[in-house]
Amino acid sequence: MTNRCKGAPGTTADARASDMVAGHRRERGAVDQLEQTNALGGIEVCADADPVVVRLWGDVDASLRDQASLAMVALVNRGGPYVVDVSGVTFLDSSGIAFMLQVHRMATDQGSTAVLRDPPALVIELLDLIGLDGTIPLEFSAGDAADRDQAVRRIPAP
């Protein structure tokens, strides 16, 4: 399996994490099968980046739990800081929110940081709806002015 962080969206964590899960060796075929069955969304870790980039894309839901586990192993092995790129998320359920919160909590426990990069409006609105707006810092690229403006409007005045 190759790390596709620089190319088209991929669906798995990096090769080191795909080989080991909770201390047990995984067969590459099982990881390859994950790639084929989750074509609507995915999680990938770009562990060679600094900071580490975790990219979520498409439908981020319970069907990605195996990918989320592999990603967490890769993140634990690498250490923070972490950037969770959610710019390509088109659907997010409680499993996706839980994953983002786990990354944030892990970073905090390590004395590091985690930020959400370029969250689309649906991610911002969902975090606001469940009372988690402001829990994970947001970071916006220059081209994401509309979502940044929406996030700024939601930040309470001091």
DRENDO-1510 file (C-alpha; in Angstrom, 1 decimal, always signed):
<recs>
REC; n; res; u; v; w
REC; 1; MET; +0.0; +0.0; +0.0 .
REC; 2; THR; +1.3; +3.4; -0.8 .
REC; 3; ASN; +0.8; +6.7; +1.1 .
REC; 4; ARG; -1.3; +8.8; -1.2 .
REC; 5; CYS; -1.2; +12.0; +0.8 .
REC; 6; LYS; +0.2; +14.0; -2.1 .
REC; 7; GLY; -2.2; +12.7; -4.7 .
REC; 8; ALA; -5.8; +11.9; -5.0 .
REC; 9; PRO; -7.7; +11.2; -1.8 .
REC; 10; GLY; -6.8; +7.9; -0.3 .
REC; 11; THR; -8.6; +5.7; +2.1 .
REC; 12; THR; -6.1; +4.3; +4.6 .
REC; 13; ALA; -3.6; +5.2; +7.1 .
REC; 14; ASP; +0.1; +5.0; +6.2 .
REC; 15; ALA; +1.9; +1.7; +5.6 .
REC; 16; ARG; +3.4; +1.4; +9.1 .
REC; 17; ALA; +0.0; +1.6; +10.7 .
REC; 18; SER; -1.6; -0.8; +8.2 .
REC; 19; ASP; +0.9; -3.5; +9.1 .
REC; 20; MET; +0.2; -3.2; +12.9 .
REC; 21; VAL; -3.0; -2.8; +14.8 .
REC; 22; ALA; -3.0; -3.1; +18.6 .
REC; 23; GLY; +0.3; -4.9; +18.4 .
REC; 24; HIS; -1.0; -7.6; +15.9 .
REC; 25; ARG; +0.2; -8.0; +12.4 .
REC; 26; ARG; -2.4; -7.4; +9.7 .
REC; 27; GLU; -2.5; -9.0; +6.4 .
REC; 28; ARG; -2.1; -6.5; +3.5 .
REC; 29; GLY; -5.2; -8.1; +1.8 .
REC; 30; ALA; -7.4; -7.0; +4.6 .
REC; 31; VAL; -6.2; -3.4; +4.2 .
REC; 32; ASP; -6.6; -3.6; +0.4 .
REC; 33; GLN; -10.2; -4.8; +1.0 .
REC; 34; LEU; -10.9; -1.8; +3.1 .
REC; 35; GLU; -9.8; +0.4; +0.2 .
REC; 36; GLN; -12.3; -1.2; -2.1 .
REC; 37; THR; -15.3; -1.2; +0.3 .
REC; 38; ASN; -15.2; +2.4; +1.5 .
REC; 39; ALA; -15.2; +4.2; -1.8 .
REC; 40; LEU; -17.6; +6.9; -0.5 .
REC; 41; GLY; -15.2; +8.3; +2.2 .
REC; 42; GLY; -12.0; +7.7; +3.9 .
REC; 43; ILE; -9.3; +8.6; +6.4 .
REC; 44; GLU; -5.6; +8.8; +5.6 .
REC; 45; VAL; -2.6; +9.9; +7.6 .
REC; 46; CYS; +0.3; +11.8; +6.0 .
REC; 47; ALA; +2.8; +10.8; +8.8 .
REC; 48; ASP; +5.8; +12.2; +6.9 .
REC; 49; ALA; +4.4; +15.7; +7.0 .
REC; 50; ASP; +5.2; +18.1; +9.8 .
REC; 51; PRO; +2.8; +18.6; +11.4 .
REC; 52; VAL; +1.2; +15.3; +10.8 .
REC; 53; VAL; -1.9; +15.7; +8.5 .
REC; 54; VAL; -4.9; +13.5; +8.9 .
REC; 55; ARG; -7.2; +13.8; +5.9 .
REC; 56; LEU; -10.9; +13.0; +6.1 .
REC; 57; TRP; -13.0; +13.0; +2.9 .
REC; 58; GLY; -16.4; +12.1; +1.7 .
REC; 59; ASP; -18.8; +10.3; +4.0 .
REC; 60; VAL; -17.1; +10.0; +7.4 .
REC; 61; ASP; -19.3; +7.6; +9.3 .
REC; 62; ALA; -19.2; +4.2; +11.2 .
REC; 63; SER; -18.2; +2.4; +8.0 .
REC; 64; LEU; -14.7; +3.9; +8.4 .
REC; 65; ARG; -14.1; +2.5; +11.9 .
REC; 66; ASP; -11.3; +0.2; +10.7 .
REC; 67; GLN; -9.6; +3.1; +8.9 .
REC; 68; ALA; -10.0; +5.3; +12.0 .
REC; 69; SER; -8.3; +2.6; +14.1 .
REC; 70; LEU; -5.4; +2.4; +11.7 .
REC; 71; ALA; -5.1; +6.1; +11.6 .
REC; 72; MET; -5.0; +6.4; +15.4 .
REC; 73; VAL; -2.2; +3.8; +15.5 .
REC; 74; ALA; -0.3; +5.9; +13.0 .
REC; 75; LEU; -0.9; +9.0; +15.0 .
REC; 76; VAL; +0.2; +7.5; +18.3 .
REC; 77; ASN; +3.4; +6.2; +16.6 .
REC; 78; ARG; +4.2; +9.6; +15.1 .
REC; 79; GLY; +3.2; +12.0; +17.8 .
REC; 80; GLY; +1.8; +15.5; +17.3 .
REC; 81; PRO; +1.1; +18.2; +16.4 .
REC; 82; TYR; -1.8; +17.2; +14.2 .
REC; 83; VAL; -3.8; +18.9; +11.4 .
REC; 84; VAL; -7.1; +17.2; +10.7 .
REC; 85; ASP; -7.9; +18.3; +7.1 .
REC; 86; VAL; -11.7; +18.1; +6.8 .
REC; 87; SER; -12.1; +20.2; +3.7 .
REC; 88; GLY; -13.3; +17.2; +1.6 .
REC; 89; VAL; -15.9; +16.0; +4.1 .
REC; 90; THR; -19.4; +15.8; +2.6 .
REC; 91; PHE; -21.2; +13.9; +5.4 .
REC; 92; LEU; -20.3; +13.5; +9.1 .
REC; 93; ASP; -21.9; +11.4; +11.8 .
REC; 94; SER; -21.1; +10.8; +15.4 .
REC; 95; SER; -18.3; +8.3; +14.5 .
REC; 96; GLY; -16.6; +11.1; +12.6 .
REC; 97; ILE; -17.0; +13.6; +15.4 .
REC; 98; ALA; -15.7; +11.0; +17.9 .
REC; 99; PHE; -12.6; +10.5; +15.7 .
REC; 100; MET; -11.9; +14.2; +15.6 .
REC; 101; LEU; -12.3; +14.5; +19.3 .
REC; 102; GLN; -10.0; +11.5; +19.9 .
REC; 103; VAL; -7.3; +13.1; +17.9 .
REC; 104; HIS; -7.8; +16.4; +19.8 .
REC; 105; ARG; -7.7; +14.6; +23.2 .
REC; 106; MET; -4.6; +12.6; +22.2 .
REC; 107; ALA; -2.8; +15.8; +21.2 .
REC; 108; THR; -3.8; +17.5; +24.5 .
REC; 109; ASP; -2.7; +14.5; +26.5 .
REC; 110; GLN; +0.7; +14.6; +24.7 .
REC; 111; GLY; +1.1; +18.3; +25.4 .
REC; 112; SER; +0.6; +19.0; +21.7 .
REC; 113; THR; -2.1; +20.5; +19.5 .
REC; 114; ALA; -4.7; +19.4; +16.9 .
REC; 115; VAL; -6.5; +21.8; +14.6 .
REC; 116; LEU; -9.3; +21.3; +12.0 .
REC; 117; ARG; -8.2; +22.6; +8.6 .
REC; 118; ASP; -10.7; +24.1; +6.3 .
REC; 119; PRO; -13.9; +22.7; +7.8 .
REC; 120; PRO; -16.9; +23.0; +5.5 .
REC; 121; ALA; -20.0; +24.6; +6.8 .
REC; 122; LEU; -21.6; +21.3; +7.6 .
REC; 123; VAL; -18.8; +20.4; +10.0 .
REC; 124; ILE; -18.9; +23.8; +11.7 .
REC; 125; GLU; -22.7; +23.7; +12.0 .
REC; 126; LEU; -22.6; +20.2; +13.4 .
REC; 127; LEU; -20.0; +21.0; +16.0 .
REC; 128; ASP; -22.1; +24.1; +17.0 .
REC; 129; LEU; -25.3; +22.1; +17.1 .
REC; 130; ILE; -23.9; +19.6; +19.6 .
REC; 131; GLY; -22.1; +22.3; +21.7 .
REC; 132; LEU; -18.6; +21.5; +20.7 .
REC; 133; ASP; -17.8; +24.7; +18.7 .
REC; 134; GLY; -14.5; +26.1; +20.0 .
REC; 135; THR; -13.4; +22.8; +21.4 .
REC; 136; ILE; -11.0; +22.1; +18.5 .
REC; 137; PRO; -9.2; +25.1; +17.0 .
REC; 138; LEU; -10.1; +25.8; +13.4 .
REC; 139; GLU; -7.5; +26.8; +10.7 .
REC; 140; PHE; -8.5; +28.2; +7.3 .
REC; 141; SER; -6.6; +28.4; +4.0 .
REC; 142; ALA; -6.8; +31.6; +2.0 .
REC; 143; GLY; -9.4; +30.2; -0.4 .
REC; 144; ASP; -11.9; +29.2; +2.2 .
REC; 145; ALA; -13.2; +32.6; +3.1 .
REC; 146; ALA; -16.9; +31.7; +3.1 .
REC; 147; ASP; -16.5; +28.9; +5.7 .
REC; 148; ARG; -14.0; +31.0; +7.7 .
REC; 149; ASP; -16.5; +33.9; +7.8 .
REC; 150; GLN; -19.3; +31.6; +9.0 .
REC; 151; ALA; -17.0; +30.2; +11.8 .
REC; 152; VAL; -16.0; +33.7; +12.9 .
REC; 153; ARG; -19.7; +34.7; +13.2 .
REC; 154; ARG; -20.3; +31.7; +15.5 .
REC; 155; ILE; -17.4; +32.6; +17.9 .
REC; 156; PRO; -19.0; +34.4; +20.9 .
REC; 157; ALA; -17.8; +37.9; +21.7 .
REC; 158; PRO; -15.5; +38.3; +24.8 .
</recs>
